[in-house]
Amino acid sequence: MSKSSAKVVYVCKECGKESLKWLGKCPDCNQWNTFSEMNLNTTKAPLRPTGTAAFPQELSQVEIEAKDRAPLPLAEFNRVLGGGIVAGSLVLVSGDPGIGKSTLLLQAAASIANARQSVVYVTGEETAQQIKIRAKRLGLKGEGLFVLAETDIDAVIERAENAQPSLLIVDSIQTVYIPGGDSAAGSVSQVRDCTMRLMQWAKTHGVPVFISGHVTKEGAIAGPRVLEHIVDVVLYLEGEPFSAYRLLRCVKNRFGSTNEVGVFEMKEEGMVEVANPSLAFLSQRGTETVGSAVVPVIEGSRPLLVEIQALTTMNAFGQPRRTANGVDFNRLLVVTAVLSRRVGLKLGNQDVMVNVTGGLKVGEPAADLGMALAIASSYRDAEVLPQTAAVGEVGLSGELRPAPQMDRRLAEVARLGFKKCIIPKTGAKVNAPKDIELIIAATLREAVYKGVGKGKGDDE
């Protein structure tokens, strides 16, 4: 018999990097005081159950089991998953505390249970009575939904094998642990090993498993980065703290697109799907449009209309500030510099603040033109043309560049009742709807002149 030997390593709590000695700063994630000691048993038993050893197979002889996806009654959830739940898949749902992860998972579990399919909901943070209180508030009956308040991963897998559910949900992965481990629940090794056991159980039995995960203060999934490599699907639930809208965004999907996004609204009855996100994001747009522009953006496979607001104000002293909420800060700096240099707006002594309403985060460069028009509108104290949208990327020399999928963007603009759209000259050859007037602009200066015009704040 081989003798068991213990090995001490230091593991970063943020990214999972291992080191033979303690380090004050992690060289991978550049975080301070994140290394903790962990004892490794070099003769630890393998995670794979005995009797399930795999043998090499010729790829041409591998048979594919024809199993369709199991669709969820939640259409927005289905969109993000790629059409439904794949048998034997492991899905990670992460997000800030209080964002609604447990609520969304409980609603998904209840919807599957209503379809006469049993679901086991493992809770390591709450009791069964607390889950019942939430289900009652959400109007969920709970028939076919079995709640298990357990943190022992071996007990969880044993109960799941006895129940043979159609779906297993673990809320959360940071609360479960492997008995006899060298570290506490939530540590790097425990999170990694528990996820591995759930993954192997899901693949062996063909049962999909959903796990929820905490995030760090930087917004990354707590625990090692290897956790994201183990699972099949990684979903992030996003939203501003004081906004009712929640975005379910996919960042990894082995069975579908990673560009999809689902839109929900948090109400008293739980997560409610938003059937028309564009209309929801523009529902509170007032008649006063100074410093406001509408941009058609692409989120996944769907076009959305979002409102970008800007405010410029004189800075009496010190360095002028640039504040970005919902847009990339570096893109804001680029657009502000081009407006100053190529358009002639004197923004050197102006504080510039840009915000995307509804809590949506816009990352694509196609929103540059809308951002620039909103800033110019606020600076000149002149409204953007009524019922007008704008889309285009701004180059450093002041030129406008087209955005992809212009036809779909313009179709969404027309559907929401807008009559005009400012687009780059190089992207003018598009199949625009008949009731949309295209305003062609080759440069940002031309777009500002046609879309905003001159106002009280114009010094040109």
Beta strands, then each sheet from edge to edge (+ up, - down):
strand 1: 6-12
strand 2: 18-19
strand 3: 35-41
strand 4: 90-95
strand 5: 119-123
strand 6: 145-149
strand 7: 167-171
strand 8: 209-213
strand 9: 233-238
strand 10: 245-253
strand 11: 261-267
strand 12: 270-273
strand 13: 292-299
strand 14: 302-314
strand 15: 322-325
strand 16: 350-356
strand 17: 388-390
strand 18: 393-394
strand 19: 400-401
strand 20: 420-424
strand 21: 437-441
sheet 1: 2+ 1- 3+
sheet 2: 6+ 5+ 7+ 8+ 4+ 9+ 10- 11+ 12-
sheet 3: 13+ 14- 16+ 15+
sheet 4: 17+ 20+ 21+
sheet 5: 18+ 19-
end
